[in-house]
Amino acid sequence: MSELTPRSTARIGYPFFPVMLAVPTVCFIGTLFTDLAYWKSAEMMWADFSAWLVTTGVVFGFMALVVWVVDLLRGPFVRAQLPPWPYAIAHLVALVLGVLNMLVHTRDAWTSVVPWGLTLSAMVTVILLVGGWMGRTAVYRERIAVREVGVAP
């Protein structure tokens, strides 16, 4: 009796774009938490952390954008029959809002966070969570980088 067990078939040809999104995602979500901490405490350190996190998220977001373009040119999504557009557009919108948030965070402490910095951080976090959910469900639906292999008992 053979059982079907999924085994990883990830190779160099696997899209690297989702891996590159880890740093900007963590930075943008961390910006929301540090904005909330500053809003509640008015401690200048949290405003500085927010500015650093959002700037790091934007820099690595643009690096992920370059990797995404390279992945599209290599064509890994074509083989997987996965339309990358809804997933990638959500992350592009989050990156644009992140750039705007970075510019807002260049102001003085209180005006850099309340109200627009906090609002933009919350919007970026929601967009990233929805975009990540869309990408994750698409990966499971399309079974990317997984091959069914029969296992002998």
Backbone as a printed PyTorch tensor [residue, N CA C, xyz], in Angstrom:
tensor([[[  0.8450,  -1.1650,   0.0000],
         [  0.0000,   0.0000,   0.0000],
         [  0.8970,   1.2370,   0.0000]],

        [[  0.6700,   2.1180,  -0.9230],
         [  1.5060,   3.3200,  -0.9880],
         [  0.7250,   4.5300,  -0.4980]],

        [[  1.4290,   5.4060,   0.1610],
         [  0.8360,   6.6470,   0.6460],
         [  1.4410,   7.8020,  -0.1250]],

        [[  0.6410,   8.8160,  -0.3340],
         [  1.1580,  10.0070,  -0.9950],
         [  1.6690,  10.9760,   0.0640]],

        [[  2.9360,  11.2890,  -0.0360],
         [  3.5610,  12.2040,   0.9100],
         [  4.1770,  13.3470,   0.1360]],

        [[  3.8170,  14.5830,   0.4670],
         [  4.4470,  15.6950,  -0.2470],
         [  5.9130,  15.8310,   0.1490]],

        [[  6.7530,  16.0060,  -0.8370],
         [  8.1820,  16.2090,  -0.6100],
         [  8.5860,  17.5060,  -1.3010]],

        [[  9.4630,  18.2240,  -0.6860],
         [  9.9110,  19.4940,  -1.2450],
         [ 10.7320,  19.2560,  -2.5070]],

        [[ 10.4510,  20.0520,  -3.5110],
         [ 11.2300,  20.0100,  -4.7440],
         [ 11.8340,  21.3770,  -5.0290]],

        [[ 12.0060,  22.1770,  -3.9930],
         [ 12.5330,  23.5320,  -4.1670],
         [ 13.9400,  23.4750,  -4.7490]],

        [[ 14.1480,  24.2820,  -5.7780],
         [ 15.4440,  24.3680,  -6.4360],
         [ 15.8000,  25.8400,  -6.6030]],

        [[ 16.8670,  26.0840,  -7.2810],
         [ 17.2840,  27.4580,  -7.5600],
         [ 16.2020,  28.1960,  -8.3430]],

        [[ 15.4310,  27.5040,  -9.1490],
         [ 14.3950,  28.1230,  -9.9560],
         [ 13.1810,  28.5680,  -9.1630]],

        [[ 13.1200,  28.2590,  -7.8830],
         [ 11.9850,  28.6500,  -7.0530],
         [ 11.9880,  30.1640,  -6.8470]],

        [[ 10.8250,  30.8260,  -6.8450],
         [ 10.8070,  32.2820,  -6.6910],
         [ 11.3830,  32.7200,  -5.3470]],

        [[ 12.2710,  33.6810,  -5.3760],
         [ 12.9400,  34.1770,  -4.1840],
         [ 12.2120,  35.3840,  -3.5850]],

        [[ 11.2340,  35.9300,  -4.3190],
         [ 10.4990,  37.1040,  -3.8850],
         [  9.8260,  36.9270,  -2.5180]],

        [[  9.1470,  35.8200,  -2.2490],
         [  8.5230,  35.6790,  -0.9260],
         [  9.5390,  35.6750,   0.2180]],

        [[ 10.7320,  35.1670,  -0.0380],
         [ 11.7660,  35.1500,   0.9930],
         [ 12.2300,  36.5790,   1.2880]],

        [[ 12.3760,  37.3740,   0.2510],
         [ 12.8370,  38.7530,   0.4150],
         [ 11.8130,  39.6310,   1.1400]],

        [[ 10.5570,  39.2250,   1.1640],
         [  9.5330,  40.0310,   1.8190],
         [  9.5550,  39.9250,   3.3390]],

        [[ 10.3280,  39.0210,   3.8810],
         [ 10.3350,  38.8300,   5.3250],
         [ 10.8030,  40.0790,   6.0670]],

        [[ 11.8950,  40.6790,   5.6340],
         [ 12.4490,  41.8370,   6.3470],
         [ 11.5080,  43.0430,   6.2790]],

        [[ 11.0370,  43.4620,   5.0900],
         [ 10.1380,  44.6190,   5.0980],
         [  8.8350,  44.3520,   5.8510]],

        [[  8.3390,  43.1360,   5.7790],
         [  7.1040,  42.8220,   6.4940],
         [  7.2900,  42.9820,   7.9980]],

        [[  8.3680,  42.4230,   8.5170],
         [  8.6410,  42.5360,   9.9520],
         [  8.8830,  43.9940,  10.3400]],

        [[  9.5990,  44.7230,   9.5110],
         [  9.8750,  46.1330,   9.8270],
         [  8.6030,  46.9740,   9.8230]],

        [[  7.7420,  46.7710,   8.8320],
         [  6.5070,  47.5590,   8.7750],
         [  5.5590,  47.2130,   9.9240]],

        [[  5.4640,  45.9470,  10.2690],
         [  4.6180,  45.5690,  11.4070],
         [  5.2360,  46.0760,  12.7080]],

        [[  6.5570,  46.0180,  12.8140],
         [  7.2350,  46.5660,  13.9870],
         [  7.0250,  48.0700,  14.1070]],

        [[  6.9300,  48.7630,  12.9780],
         [  6.6590,  50.1960,  12.9990],
         [  5.3100,  50.4780,  13.6460]],

        [[  4.3230,  49.6490,  13.3410],
         [  3.0110,  49.8370,  13.9810],
         [  3.1320,  49.6940,  15.4980]],

        [[  3.8550,  48.6860,  15.9510],
         [  3.9820,  48.4740,  17.3990],
         [  4.7570,  49.6100,  18.0750]],

        [[  5.8090,  50.0870,  17.4330],
         [  6.5580,  51.1870,  18.0440],
         [  5.7800,  52.4940,  17.9810]],

        [[  4.9700,  52.6850,  16.9430],
         [  4.0860,  53.8550,  16.8970],
         [  3.0670,  53.8010,  18.0310]],

        [[  2.5160,  52.6350,  18.2580],
         [  1.5630,  52.4850,  19.3730],
         [  2.2480,  52.7420,  20.7130]],

        [[  3.4750,  52.2560,  20.8640],
         [  4.2100,  52.4800,  22.1100],
         [  4.4790,  53.9720,  22.3110]],

        [[  4.8300,  54.6710,  21.2350],
         [  5.0750,  56.1100,  21.3620],
         [  3.7760,  56.8530,  21.6660]],

        [[  2.7150,  56.4680,  21.0200],
         [  1.4170,  57.1220,  21.2250],
         [  0.9840,  57.0220,  22.6880]],

        [[  1.2380,  55.8820,  23.3060],
         [  0.8330,  55.6740,  24.6970],
         [  1.8170,  56.2750,  25.6990]],

        [[  3.1250,  56.3310,  25.3640],
         [  4.1110,  56.7480,  26.3660],
         [  4.7240,  58.1190,  26.0970]],

        [[  4.7000,  58.6040,  24.8600],
         [  5.3570,  59.8450,  24.4470],
         [  6.8630,  59.8060,  24.7150]],

        [[  7.4300,  58.6140,  24.7640],
         [  8.8740,  58.4330,  24.9380],
         [  9.5360,  58.5400,  23.5660]],

        [[ 10.4630,  59.4760,  23.4270],
         [ 11.1060,  59.7730,  22.1510],
         [ 11.7760,  58.5590,  21.5130]],

        [[ 12.2610,  57.6330,  22.3250],
         [ 12.9290,  56.4420,  21.8210],
         [ 12.0240,  55.6690,  20.8520]],

        [[ 10.7320,  55.5710,  21.1460],
         [  9.8150,  54.8120,  20.2920],
         [  9.6200,  55.4980,  18.9410]],

        [[  9.5960,  56.8120,  18.9250],
         [  9.4930,  57.5370,  17.6530],
         [ 10.7440,  57.3000,  16.8030]],

        [[ 11.9140,  57.2710,  17.4550],
         [ 13.1530,  56.9740,  16.7220],
         [ 13.1340,  55.5560,  16.1620]],

        [[ 12.6940,  54.6120,  16.9750],
         [ 12.5960,  53.2270,  16.5040],
         [ 11.6560,  53.1300,  15.3080]],

        [[ 10.5410,  53.8430,  15.3690],
         [  9.5900,  53.8250,  14.2520],
         [ 10.2270,  54.3370,  12.9750]],

        [[ 10.9600,  55.4390,  13.0840],
         [ 11.6180,  56.0120,  11.9000],
         [ 12.6450,  55.0390,  11.3260]],

        [[ 13.4080,  54.3950,  12.1860],
         [ 14.4080,  53.4310,  11.7160],
         [ 13.7520,  52.2150,  11.0780]],

        [[ 12.7120,  51.7070,  11.7160],
         [ 12.0440,  50.5160,  11.1850],
         [ 11.3900,  50.7900,   9.8360]],

        [[ 10.6900,  51.9100,   9.7140],
         [ 10.0140,  52.1870,   8.4460],
         [ 11.0290,  52.4470,   7.3380]],

        [[ 12.1530,  53.0770,   7.6640],
         [ 13.1870,  53.3050,   6.6550],
         [ 13.8230,  51.9830,   6.2180]],

        [[ 14.1180,  51.1210,   7.1750],
         [ 14.6700,  49.8030,   6.8420],
         [ 13.6750,  48.9950,   6.0110]],

        [[ 12.4000,  49.0710,   6.3720],
         [ 11.3690,  48.3620,   5.6100],
         [ 11.2770,  48.8500,   4.1780]],

        [[ 11.3980,  50.1520,   3.9780],
         [ 11.3350,  50.7030,   2.6190],
         [ 12.5560,  50.2780,   1.8050]],

        [[ 13.7400,  50.3510,   2.4020],
         [ 14.9630,  49.9590,   1.6810],
         [ 14.8870,  48.4910,   1.2650]],

        [[ 14.5440,  47.6250,   2.2070],
         [ 14.4520,  46.2020,   1.8680],
         [ 13.2310,  45.9070,   0.9890]],

        [[ 12.2090,  46.7340,   1.0750],
         [ 11.0610,  46.5860,   0.1800],
         [ 11.4400,  46.8360,  -1.2650]],

        [[ 12.2750,  47.8440,  -1.4860],
         [ 12.7380,  48.0980,  -2.8510],
         [ 13.6790,  46.9910,  -3.3300]],

        [[ 14.4620,  46.4330,  -2.4330],
         [ 15.2930,  45.2850,  -2.8100],
         [ 14.4080,  44.0960,  -3.2000]],

        [[ 13.3370,  43.8810,  -2.4520],
         [ 12.4000,  42.8010,  -2.7820],
         [ 11.7140,  43.0670,  -4.1130]],

        [[ 11.4530,  44.3220,  -4.4190],
         [ 10.8500,  44.6760,  -5.7030],
         [ 11.7670,  44.2990,  -6.8580]],

        [[ 13.0540,  44.5540,  -6.7080],
         [ 14.0250,  44.1780,  -7.7430],
         [ 14.0580,  42.6630,  -7.9070]],

        [[ 14.0480,  41.9410,  -6.7880],
         [ 14.0510,  40.4720,  -6.8470],
         [ 12.7730,  39.9670,  -7.5000]],

        [[ 11.6380,  40.6260,  -7.2410],
         [ 10.3730,  40.2200,  -7.8470],
         [ 10.4350,  40.3700,  -9.3620]],

        [[ 11.0070,  41.4710,  -9.8360],
         [ 11.1350,  41.6720, -11.2860],
         [ 12.0240,  40.5880, -11.8830]],

        [[ 13.1220,  40.2670, -11.2150],
         [ 14.0070,  39.2030, -11.7050],
         [ 13.2650,  37.8640, -11.7140]],

        [[ 12.4940,  37.5840, -10.6640],
         [ 11.7120,  36.3410, -10.6220],
         [ 10.7100,  36.2800, -11.7670]],

        [[ 10.0710,  37.4100, -12.0790],
         [  9.1170,  37.4210, -13.1880],
         [  9.8150,  37.1800, -14.5250]],

        [[ 11.0060,  37.7280, -14.6720],
         [ 11.7450,  37.5140, -15.9170],
         [ 12.2120,  36.0760, -16.0550]],

        [[ 12.5220,  35.4280, -14.9320],
         [ 12.9220,  34.0160, -14.9710],
         [ 11.7190,  33.1090, -15.1930]],

        [[ 10.5400,  33.5380, -14.7830],
         [  9.3280,  32.8070, -15.0700],
         [  8.9180,  31.6980, -14.1280]],

        [[  9.2320,  31.7120, -12.8300],
         [  8.8160,  30.6010, -11.9830],
         [  7.3090,  30.5500, -11.7690]],

        [[  6.6320,  31.7100, -11.8560],
         [  5.1900,  31.7100, -11.6580],
         [  4.4580,  31.1400, -12.8600]],

        [[  5.0680,  31.2300, -14.0370],
         [  4.4400,  30.6830, -15.2330],
         [  4.3280,  29.1680, -15.1170]],

        [[  5.3770,  28.5240, -14.6390],
         [  5.3440,  27.0680, -14.4830],
         [  4.3350,  26.6330, -13.4300]],

        [[  4.1160,  27.4690, -12.4250],
         [  3.2350,  27.0890, -11.3270],
         [  1.7760,  27.4110, -11.6090]],

        [[  1.4870,  28.0880, -12.7120],
         [  0.1290,  28.4970, -13.0390],
         [ -0.4530,  29.4010, -11.9540]],

        [[  0.3810,  30.1740, -11.3090],
         [ -0.0460,  31.0540, -10.2270],
         [ -0.0090,  32.4980, -10.6990]],

        [[ -1.1380,  33.1800, -10.6790],
         [ -1.0890,  34.5990, -11.0440],
         [ -0.5130,  35.4080,  -9.8860]],

        [[  0.6590,  36.0170, -10.0480],
         [  1.2810,  36.7310,  -8.9370],
         [  0.7310,  38.1240,  -8.7140]],

        [[ -0.1530,  38.5890,  -9.5800],
         [ -0.5450,  39.9890,  -9.5420],
         [ -1.2820,  40.4220,  -8.2800]],

        [[ -2.3090,  39.7530,  -7.8120],
         [ -2.9760,  40.2670,  -6.5930],
         [ -2.0320,  40.3080,  -5.3980]],

        [[ -1.2190,  39.3010,  -5.2690],
         [ -0.2440,  39.1910,  -4.1840],
         [  0.7900,  40.3020,  -4.2740]],

        [[  1.3290,  40.5080,  -5.4460],
         [  2.3840,  41.5010,  -5.6380],
         [  1.8340,  42.9200,  -5.5960]],

        [[  0.6480,  43.1450,  -6.1260],
         [  0.0660,  44.4890,  -6.1040],
         [ -0.2040,  44.9240,  -4.6740]],

        [[ -0.6600,  44.0130,  -3.8320],
         [ -0.8720,  44.3500,  -2.4230],
         [  0.4410,  44.7870,  -1.7820]],

        [[  1.5210,  44.1180,  -2.1090],
         [  2.8120,  44.4830,  -1.5350],
         [  3.3570,  45.7810,  -2.1510]],

        [[  3.0550,  46.0440,  -3.4110],
         [  3.4570,  47.3170,  -4.0130],
         [  2.7200,  48.4870,  -3.3670]],

        [[  1.4320,  48.3160,  -3.1160],
         [  0.6540,  49.3620,  -2.4400],
         [  1.2150,  49.5860,  -1.0350]],

        [[  1.5420,  48.5020,  -0.3440],
         [  2.1250,  48.6350,   0.9930],
         [  3.4700,  49.3590,   0.9240]],

        [[  4.2600,  49.1050,  -0.1120],
         [  5.5490,  49.7780,  -0.2520],
         [  5.3630,  51.2700,  -0.5140]],

        [[  4.4090,  51.6230,  -1.3600],
         [  4.1400,  53.0400,  -1.6290],
         [  3.6810,  53.7420,  -0.3580]],

        [[  2.7720,  53.1080,   0.3830],
         [  2.3340,  53.6840,   1.6550],
         [  3.4770,  53.7250,   2.6640]],

        [[  4.3690,  52.7530,   2.6030],
         [  5.5390,  52.7470,   3.4740],
         [  6.4680,  53.9170,   3.1770]],

        [[  6.6460,  54.2500,   1.9040],
         [  7.4630,  55.4120,   1.5370],
         [  6.8120,  56.6850,   2.0790]],

        [[  5.4970,  56.8000,   1.9080],
         [  4.7810,  57.9520,   2.4540],
         [  4.9230,  58.0000,   3.9770]],

        [[  4.8220,  56.8470,   4.6230],
         [  4.9810,  56.7670,   6.0760],
         [  6.4000,  57.1630,   6.4910]],

        [[  7.3810,  56.7790,   5.7000],
         [  8.7620,  57.1620,   5.9940],
         [  8.9100,  58.6820,   5.9490]],

        [[  8.2720,  59.3140,   4.9780],
         [  8.3310,  60.7710,   4.8880],
         [  7.6060,  61.4240,   6.0580]],

        [[  6.5000,  60.8530,   6.4890],
         [  5.7710,  61.3850,   7.6480],
         [  6.6180,  61.2520,   8.9050]],

        [[  7.3670,  60.1690,   9.0160],
         [  8.1920,  59.9380,  10.2100],
         [  9.4530,  60.8120,  10.2510]],

        [[  9.6780,  61.6680,   9.2500],
         [ 10.8060,  62.5920,   9.3050],
         [ 10.4770,  63.8630,  10.0780]],

        [[  9.2410,  64.0320,  10.4610],
         [  8.8400,  65.2200,  11.2260],
         [  9.2990,  65.1040,  12.6720]],

        [[  8.9390,  66.1250,  13.4610],
         [  9.2050,  66.0720,  14.8940],
         [  8.4350,  64.9200,  15.5080]],

        [[  8.8220,  64.5080,  16.6820],
         [  8.3400,  63.2740,  17.2990],
         [  6.8210,  63.1220,  17.3000]],

        [[  6.0870,  64.0040,  17.9550],
         [  4.6500,  63.7970,  18.0990],
         [  3.9460,  63.8460,  16.7480]],

        [[  4.3040,  64.7870,  15.8890],
         [  3.6400,  64.8950,  14.5880],
         [  4.0840,  63.8010,  13.6210]],

        [[  5.1740,  63.1230,  13.9370],
         [  5.6050,  62.0290,  13.0610],
         [  4.7810,  60.7700,  13.2960]],

        [[  4.1480,  60.6790,  14.4490],
         [  3.4040,  59.4680,  14.7780],
         [  1.9010,  59.7160,  14.8220]],

        [[  1.4990,  60.7760,  15.4990],
         [  0.0660,  61.0220,  15.7130],
         [ -0.3860,  62.1260,  14.7850]],

        [[ -1.4220,  61.9700,  14.0120],
         [ -2.2290,  60.7900,  13.7510],
         [ -1.7960,  60.0160,  12.5120]],

        [[ -1.0680,  60.7050,  11.5710],
         [ -0.8470,  60.0860,  10.2610],
         [  0.1620,  58.9490,  10.2660]],

        [[  1.1980,  59.0450,  11.0590],
         [  2.1690,  57.9590,  11.1190],
         [  1.5360,  56.6740,  11.6150]],

        [[  0.7300,  56.7890,  12.6440],
         [  0.0370,  55.6250,  13.1970],
         [ -0.9910,  55.0720,  12.2190]],

        [[ -1.7080,  55.9670,  11.5610],
         [ -2.7150,  55.5300,  10.5760],
         [ -2.0570,  54.8060,   9.4050]],

        [[ -0.9830,  55.3770,   8.8690],
         [ -0.2930,  54.7320,   7.7470],
         [  0.3260,  53.4000,   8.1670]],

        [[  0.8730,  53.3370,   9.3740],
         [  1.4440,  52.0760,   9.8550],
         [  0.3760,  50.9990,   9.9610]],

        [[ -0.8020,  51.3670,  10.4480],
         [ -1.9020,  50.4000,  10.5490],
         [ -2.3710,  49.9550,   9.1630]],

        [[ -2.4550,  50.9020,   8.2230],
         [ -2.8800,  50.5420,   6.8650],
         [ -1.8740,  49.5970,   6.2030]],

        [[ -0.5980,  49.8950,   6.3400],
         [  0.4430,  49.0460,   5.7460],
         [  0.4010,  47.6550,   6.3650]],

        [[  0.2130,  47.5720,   7.6770],
         [  0.1560,  46.2720,   8.3460],
         [ -1.0220,  45.4520,   7.8410]],

        [[ -2.1830,  46.0640,   7.7190],
         [ -3.3640,  45.3330,   7.2290],
         [ -3.1430,  44.8660,   5.7940]],

        [[ -2.5960,  45.7340,   4.9520],
         [ -2.3570,  45.3560,   3.5510],
         [ -1.3500,  44.2090,   3.4720]],

        [[ -0.2840,  44.2630,   4.2830],
         [  0.7070,  43.1870,   4.2700],
         [  0.1160,  41.8700,   4.7650]],

        [[ -0.7170,  41.9300,   5.7870],
         [ -1.3340,  40.6900,   6.2860],
         [ -2.2900,  40.0930,   5.2560]],

        [[ -3.0720,  40.9340,   4.5990],
         [ -3.9840,  40.4350,   3.5530],
         [ -3.1850,  39.9060,   2.3560]],

        [[ -2.1400,  40.6510,   1.9450],
         [ -1.2980,  40.1960,   0.8310],
         [ -0.5860,  38.8960,   1.1470]],

        [[ -0.0890,  38.7720,   2.3680],
         [  0.5520,  37.5200,   2.7790],
         [ -0.4220,  36.3610,   2.8070]],

        [[ -1.6360,  36.6200,   3.2560],
         [ -2.6650,  35.5720,   3.2610],
         [ -3.0070,  35.1500,   1.8360]],

        [[ -3.1280,  36.1260,   0.9280],
         [ -3.4240,  35.7900,  -0.4690],
         [ -2.3020,  34.9510,  -1.0750]],

        [[ -1.0670,  35.3280,  -0.8130],
         [  0.0620,  34.5760,  -1.3530],
         [  0.1570,  33.1840,  -0.7650]],

        [[ -0.0850,  33.0700,   0.5310],
         [  0.0150,  31.7630,   1.2010],
         [ -1.0730,  30.8110,   0.7220]],

        [[ -2.2970,  31.2960,   0.6010],
         [ -3.3660,  30.4080,   0.1280],
         [ -3.1370,  30.0050,  -1.3240]],

        [[ -2.5790,  30.9100,  -2.1240],
         [ -2.2800,  30.5650,  -3.5150],
         [ -1.1960,  29.4980,  -3.5850]],

        [[ -0.1990,  29.5950,  -2.7160],
         [  0.8690,  28.5900,  -2.6960],
         [  0.2950,  27.2270,  -2.3350]],

        [[ -0.5830,  27.1680,  -1.3420],
         [ -1.1810,  25.8860,  -0.9630],
         [ -2.1430,  25.3780,  -2.0280]],

        [[ -2.8910,  26.2870,  -2.6490],
         [ -3.8340,  25.8780,  -3.6810],
         [ -3.1010,  25.3200,  -4.8920]],

        [[ -2.0270,  25.9660,  -5.2990],
         [ -1.2740,  25.5470,  -6.4850],
         [ -0.2120,  24.5040,  -6.1680]],

        [[  0.0540,  24.2550,  -4.8760],
         [  1.0430,  23.2700,  -4.4240],
         [  2.4100,  23.5490,  -5.0470]],

        [[  2.8530,  24.7850,  -4.8900],
         [  4.1410,  25.1980,  -5.4400],
         [  5.2760,  24.5480,  -4.6510]],

        [[  6.2540,  24.0340,  -5.3640],
         [  7.4490,  23.4180,  -4.7910],
         [  7.1370,  22.1680,  -3.9990]],

        [[  6.0440,  21.4780,  -4.3330],
         [  5.6930,  20.2260,  -3.6760],
         [  5.3760,  19.2070,  -4.7530]],

        [[  5.8830,  18.0110,  -4.5910],
         [  5.6250,  16.9420,  -5.5460],
         [  5.0820,  15.7410,  -4.7890]],

        [[  4.0130,  15.1690,  -5.2920],
         [  3.4460,  13.9740,  -4.6780],
         [  4.3360,  12.7660,  -5.0200]],

        [[  4.7560,  12.0470,  -3.9970],
         [  5.6250,  10.8970,  -4.1880],
         [  5.0240,   9.7240,  -3.4230]],

        [[  4.9310,   8.6030,  -4.0760],
         [  4.4600,   7.4160,  -3.3820],
         [  5.5430,   6.8570,  -2.4730]],

        [[  5.1790,   6.5470,  -1.2330],
         [  6.1330,   6.0330,  -0.2480],
         [  5.8010,   4.5650,   0.0110]],

        [[  6.7940,   3.7250,  -0.1340],
         [  6.5950,   2.2990,   0.1290],
         [  6.4710,   2.0720,   1.6410]],

        [[  5.6270,   1.1170,   2.0800],
         [  5.4600,   0.8860,   3.5070],
         [  6.6850,   0.3040,   4.1650]]])
